[in-house]
């Protein structure tokens, strides 16, 4: 039933459900991914502006 509703939403109502049911936003993995993204962004800022920025 859920798949039919998703199909109707996607193809008839132009709503897209890209949510991954296996991935929880409050999981330890999600926290790790957010931290890694922040560290990568800080590293990019440091390289781009040649300043030493830290997360702490």
Helices and strands as residue ranges (DSSP letters): H 2-11, H 28-49
